[in-house]
Structures are given as structure tokens and as C-alpha cells.
Amino acid sequence: WHMPYLEVPREPLRNGLSRVKSSEVVSTDPIHWTPRQVSYNDLSSPWWMVANIISGNTCYSYFNGPSGINLATSQDKTNWTAYASNPVIPYSLIPAGYELRDPYVFLNPDDNTFWMILAGKEPNVAYEESGFYYYSTSTDLYHWTTPAVLYDPGNIGVPECPDMFKLYDKFYLIGSWGSGRVGQGRYRMASSAAGPWTVPAVDTLDGTELMAPNSAQ
């Protein structure tokens, strides 16, 4: 098991996003965890191990870059290399003023296509009403379609670190939104990865302190 995370020093060592770095712990049980050093070859750009997927003998990691969603690849899960044609999804593909962040990638078993779920933010509206989800698809993990709106109920905050998976005959869309803060973890359900999405009677996964939950499989 591989669990990537962001290592954040205390202020004042952290200045904005500076000195924040990606790290990882690994486990075989998964109860006992061991630190694992990871590296990225492009020191001129931030790198976050946010959305990771293995296909064939290559590991792919997607993250927010200065001009769009960037890609890094690795053959050993330790040494990562920036994709030469970054970004794979430029911010210029979405309307001006909108935000696109926190990618999550999975293989949709229904169509055998890779899907990327992203958090979206609409400008010029209240924060509690500005959140929604984008999605983009790919057949090779390098070329992605223009992001389209996946779920926008008009009454949620920006969903941090989205997640999606299929369990039996339902897709589950996981997000984390609240009022002026990250949290709490919530979910929606659908028979298709494209929706339409239904709200369960109790849509929360835990209390307000469970923020940005992610799945593993």
C-alpha cells in the first residue's frame, strides 16, 4: 500500500506553498507504515502527489501546476519525471475566472476509459454556492478531453479532493465541503459515472473533522 501526503512545516518556515513537499509511506498490512523517499526532477515547479494511478509498468501522477493540470510519470514509484508537454489540461480550457483543482483519476469499468474528477469553483457567487465537479476522460492518460461539468447542484461549497469509485452497481462521488472550511466528507450516488446523482438520506461519512477523505483499492 502506498499513501502519499503533503509534508508541511510549521510557520514561519512555510511561506505560502513554499517548503511544502510530497512524501509517502508504504505498508504491506496496512497497519505498520514505513517512510519512503520520493523525488521529482523539475525543481522549478511545485509538485504534489495528488492523483496517482498505475497502468502497465508506468505510474502516473496528476497535480495542479501554474498553467493547468500537470503530469509526472515514474517507473519505480520513487523517482518522478515531469511530462514534456505539460499541462495535460490547460486552465485556458475552462471559462475565465473559474477554478479547476484537486484531480482524481480512476479507470471507469463501464467503458474502460480513464476518468479525471476535479473540483470546480464558480466566480462571483457566495462560497457556499460556488462549488461543483468537473470531469475529463482519456484513453492513454496523456491526452484528455475538455473538462465538462459532472455535478453542480448550486448549493455546495468547493469540494476539496474529490474521489469516485464503483461499488457493486453504483458509482460513489466523494467530496468534502462545508461553510468556510474544509469538511465534512460527503457523498452522492448514481448508476452511471456521468450521473444523474442522487443525495442519500444521510450524505455525510463522519463528523466535521474527517476532511477530504479518499478511497484506496
One Martini backbone bead per residue (centre of mass of N, CA, C, O) as a GRO file, in nm:
protein
  217
    1TRP     BB    1   0.097   0.036   0.022
    2HIS     BB    2   0.023   0.379  -0.081
    3MET     BB    3   0.081   0.701   0.103
    4PRO     BB    4   0.032   1.006   0.018
    5TYR     BB    5   0.170   1.334   0.118
    6LEU     BB    6   0.188   1.644   0.286
    7GLU     BB    7   0.468   1.829   0.389
    8VAL     BB    8   0.428   2.062   0.665
    9PRO     BB    9   0.556   2.324   0.793
   10ARG     BB   10   0.588   2.548   1.018
   11GLU     BB   11   0.549   2.841   1.107
   12PRO     BB   12   0.764   3.037   0.907
   13LEU     BB   13   0.872   2.826   0.701
   14ARG     BB   14   0.606   2.860   0.582
   15ASN     BB   15   0.542   3.025   0.254
   16GLY     BB   16   0.279   2.924   0.172
   17LEU     BB   17   0.400   2.675  -0.058
   18SER     BB   18   0.655   2.673   0.065
   19ARG     BB   19   0.812   2.373   0.174
   20VAL     BB   20   0.616   2.196   0.032
   21LYS     BB   21   0.600   1.833   0.027
   22SER     BB   22   0.628   1.523  -0.101
   23SER     BB   23   0.522   1.215   0.046
   24GLU     BB   24   0.573   0.867   0.181
   25VAL     BB   25   0.399   0.566   0.268
   26VAL     BB   26   0.441   0.213   0.346
   27SER     BB   27   0.260  -0.110   0.313
   28THR     BB   28   0.149  -0.467   0.385
   29ASP     BB   29  -0.129  -0.477   0.593
   30PRO     BB   30  -0.228  -0.163   0.678
   31ILE     BB   31  -0.051  -0.067   0.978
   32HIS     BB   32   0.249  -0.060   0.898
   33TRP     BB   33   0.470   0.222   0.845
   34THR     BB   34   0.698   0.349   0.585
   35PRO     BB   35   0.914   0.556   0.479
   36ARG     BB   36   0.935   0.724   0.147
   37GLN     BB   37   1.130   0.837  -0.094
   38VAL     BB   38   1.077   1.118  -0.310
   39SER     BB   39   1.106   1.247  -0.657
   40TYR     BB   40   1.161   1.549  -0.863
   41ASN     BB   41   1.303   1.693  -1.156
   42ASP     BB   42   1.130   1.973  -1.122
   43LEU     BB   43   1.236   2.254  -0.939
   44SER     BB   44   1.049   2.495  -1.081
   45SER     BB   45   0.799   2.318  -0.974
   46PRO     BB   46   0.537   2.219  -0.835
   47TRP     BB   47   0.463   1.906  -0.640
   48TRP     BB   48   0.184   1.673  -0.627
   49MET     BB   49   0.060   1.373  -0.482
   50VAL     BB   50  -0.266   1.329  -0.577
   51ALA     BB   51  -0.300   1.166  -0.865
   52ASN     BB   52  -0.280   0.810  -0.876
   53ILE     BB   53  -0.170   0.572  -1.137
   54ILE     BB   54  -0.163   0.243  -1.276
   55SER     BB   55  -0.016   0.153  -1.605
   56GLY     BB   56   0.135  -0.103  -1.637
   57ASN     BB   57   0.477   0.023  -1.584
   58THR     BB   58   0.327   0.299  -1.508
   59CYS     BB   59   0.327   0.599  -1.329
   60TYR     BB   60   0.071   0.840  -1.246
   61SER     BB   61   0.076   1.206  -1.181
   62TYR     BB   62  -0.154   1.453  -1.069
   63PHE     BB   63  -0.148   1.823  -1.084
   64ASN     BB   64  -0.118   2.145  -0.991
   65GLY     BB   65  -0.023   2.404  -1.193
   66PRO     BB   66   0.032   2.715  -1.320
   67SER     BB   67  -0.142   2.629  -1.620
   68GLY     BB   68  -0.234   2.339  -1.500
   69ILE     BB   69  -0.256   2.007  -1.544
   70ASN     BB   70  -0.017   1.791  -1.438
   71LEU     BB   71   0.252   1.550  -1.523
   72ALA     BB   72   0.386   1.250  -1.377
   73THR     BB   73   0.641   0.995  -1.405
   74SER     BB   74   0.698   0.635  -1.325
   75GLN     BB   75   0.878   0.316  -1.270
   76ASP     BB   76   0.921   0.310  -0.919
   77LYS     BB   77   0.758   0.532  -0.732
   78THR     BB   78   1.009   0.751  -0.676
   79ASN     BB   79   1.096   0.860  -0.962
   80TRP     BB   80   1.007   1.170  -1.106
   81THR     BB   81   0.870   1.296  -1.427
   82ALA     BB   82   0.814   1.540  -1.633
   83TYR     BB   83   0.605   1.623  -1.867
   84ALA     BB   84   0.681   1.778  -2.167
   85SER     BB   85   0.348   1.865  -2.223
   86ASN     BB   86   0.286   2.058  -2.019
   87PRO     BB   87  -0.025   2.068  -1.984
   88VAL     BB   88  -0.297   1.841  -2.009
   89ILE     BB   89  -0.482   2.077  -1.863
   90PRO     BB   90  -0.570   2.375  -1.933
   91TYR     BB   91  -0.715   2.656  -1.797
   92SER     BB   92  -0.817   2.773  -2.081
   93LEU     BB   93  -1.067   2.558  -2.108
   94ILE     BB   94  -1.197   2.742  -1.908
   95PRO     BB   95  -1.357   2.979  -1.779
   96ALA     BB   96  -1.313   3.277  -1.678
   97GLY     BB   97  -1.253   3.256  -1.317
   98TYR     BB   98  -1.233   2.970  -1.295
   99GLU     BB   99  -1.180   2.663  -1.116
  100LEU     BB  100  -0.913   2.400  -1.111
  101ARG     BB  101  -0.891   2.106  -0.894
  102ASP     BB  102  -0.811   1.818  -0.754
  103PRO     BB  103  -0.732   1.550  -0.882
  104TYR     BB  104  -0.894   1.238  -1.002
  105VAL     BB  105  -0.809   0.893  -1.090
  106PHE     BB  106  -0.987   0.646  -1.295
  107LEU     BB  107  -1.116   0.333  -1.395
  108ASN     BB  108  -1.381   0.279  -1.593
  109PRO     BB  109  -1.557  -0.021  -1.615
  110ASP     BB  110  -1.781   0.051  -1.836
  111ASP     BB  111  -1.549   0.186  -2.068
  112ASN     BB  112  -1.234   0.171  -2.026
  113THR     BB  113  -1.188   0.467  -1.903
  114PHE     BB  114  -1.035   0.747  -1.812
  115TRP     BB  115  -1.097   0.943  -1.517
  116MET     BB  116  -1.133   1.293  -1.426
  117ILE     BB  117  -1.170   1.449  -1.117
  118LEU     BB  118  -1.285   1.787  -1.032
  119ALA     BB  119  -1.264   2.085  -0.882
  120GLY     BB  120  -1.497   2.358  -0.869
  121LYS     BB  121  -1.518   2.727  -0.932
  122GLU     BB  122  -1.732   2.993  -0.904
  123PRO     BB  123  -1.766   3.312  -0.977
  124ASN     BB  124  -1.950   3.559  -0.810
  125VAL     BB  125  -2.019   3.378  -0.557
  126ALA     BB  126  -2.092   3.219  -0.300
  127TYR     BB  127  -1.912   2.980  -0.155
  128GLU     BB  128  -2.164   2.785  -0.081
  129GLU     BB  129  -2.234   2.803  -0.424
  130SER     BB  130  -1.945   2.745  -0.601
  131GLY     BB  131  -1.959   2.438  -0.619
  132PHE     BB  132  -1.812   2.168  -0.824
  133TYR     BB  133  -1.788   1.925  -1.096
  134TYR     BB  134  -1.550   1.781  -1.294
  135TYR     BB  135  -1.471   1.617  -1.619
  136SER     BB  136  -1.237   1.379  -1.770
  137THR     BB  137  -1.103   1.198  -2.056
  138SER     BB  138  -0.912   0.886  -2.133
  139THR     BB  139  -0.698   0.635  -2.313
  140ASP     BB  140  -0.364   0.724  -2.219
  141LEU     BB  141  -0.303   0.965  -1.987
  142TYR     BB  142  -0.231   1.230  -2.187
  143HIS     BB  143  -0.516   1.268  -2.328
  144TRP     BB  144  -0.768   1.520  -2.275
  145THR     BB  145  -1.060   1.635  -2.225
  146THR     BB  146  -1.269   1.873  -2.194
  147PRO     BB  147  -1.404   1.999  -1.936
  148ALA     BB  148  -1.694   1.889  -1.760
  149VAL     BB  149  -1.988   1.889  -1.606
  150LEU     BB  150  -2.101   1.667  -1.344
  151TYR     BB  151  -2.173   1.850  -1.067
  152ASP     BB  152  -2.441   2.113  -1.001
  153PRO     BB  153  -2.652   2.218  -0.744
  154GLY     BB  154  -2.587   2.526  -0.614
  155ASN     BB  155  -2.522   2.430  -0.273
  156ILE     BB  156  -2.198   2.416  -0.270
  157GLY     BB  157  -1.896   2.394  -0.191
  158VAL     BB  158  -1.579   2.340  -0.239
  159PRO     BB  159  -1.455   2.028  -0.337
  160GLU     BB  160  -1.233   1.855  -0.181
  161CYS     BB  161  -1.085   1.594  -0.298
  162PRO     BB  162  -1.197   1.405  -0.504
  163ASP     BB  163  -1.398   1.096  -0.549
  164MET     BB  164  -1.419   0.770  -0.730
  165PHE     BB  165  -1.640   0.476  -0.739
  166LYS     BB  166  -1.722   0.131  -0.779
  167LEU     BB  167  -2.006  -0.041  -0.613
  168TYR     BB  168  -2.122  -0.260  -0.778
  169ASP     BB  169  -2.399  -0.067  -0.920
  170LYS     BB  170  -2.241   0.192  -0.798
  171PHE     BB  171  -2.161   0.525  -0.786
  172TYR     BB  172  -1.914   0.723  -0.600
  173LEU     BB  173  -1.917   1.062  -0.484
  174ILE     BB  174  -1.653   1.232  -0.333
  175GLY     BB  175  -1.649   1.489  -0.075
  176SER     BB  176  -1.553   1.828   0.065
  177TRP     BB  177  -1.781   2.035   0.245
  178GLY     BB  178  -1.848   2.371   0.371
  179SER     BB  179  -1.838   2.655   0.593
  180GLY     BB  180  -1.533   2.800   0.550
  181ARG     BB  181  -1.430   2.491   0.515
  182VAL     BB  182  -1.302   2.191   0.551
  183GLY     BB  183  -1.572   2.016   0.532
  184GLN     BB  184  -1.738   1.744   0.512
  185GLY     BB  185  -1.781   1.428   0.433
  186ARG     BB  186  -1.930   1.333   0.114
  187TYR     BB  187  -2.208   1.188  -0.088
  188ARG     BB  188  -2.288   1.032  -0.405
  189MET     BB  189  -2.526   0.872  -0.638
  190ALA     BB  190  -2.498   0.630  -0.923
  191SER     BB  191  -2.530   0.437  -1.227
  192SER     BB  192  -2.333   0.657  -1.342
  193ALA     BB  193  -2.052   0.852  -1.389
  194ALA     BB  194  -2.249   1.090  -1.521
  195GLY     BB  195  -2.511   1.021  -1.407
  196PRO     BB  196  -2.736   1.098  -1.202
  197TRP     BB  197  -2.743   1.248  -0.878
  198THR     BB  198  -2.790   1.133  -0.550
  199VAL     BB  199  -2.925   1.196  -0.224
  200PRO     BB  200  -2.891   1.081   0.064
  201ALA     BB  201  -3.029   1.096   0.367
  202VAL     BB  202  -2.721   1.041   0.450
  203ASP     BB  203  -2.425   1.225   0.326
  204THR     BB  204  -2.230   1.146   0.550
  205LEU     BB  205  -1.923   0.990   0.684
  206ASP     BB  206  -1.884   1.200   0.924
  207GLY     BB  207  -1.750   1.427   1.082
  208THR     BB  208  -1.593   1.743   1.061
  209GLU     BB  209  -1.288   1.606   1.088
  210LEU     BB  210  -1.343   1.469   0.814
  211MET     BB  211  -1.114   1.548   0.560
  212ALA     BB  212  -1.078   1.457   0.254
  213PRO     BB  213  -1.162   1.176   0.162
  214ASN     BB  214  -1.014   0.862   0.059
  215SER     BB  215  -0.957   0.597  -0.149
  216ALA     BB  216  -0.885   0.238  -0.176
  217GLN     BB  217  -0.770  -0.069  -0.401
   0.00000   0.00000   0.00000
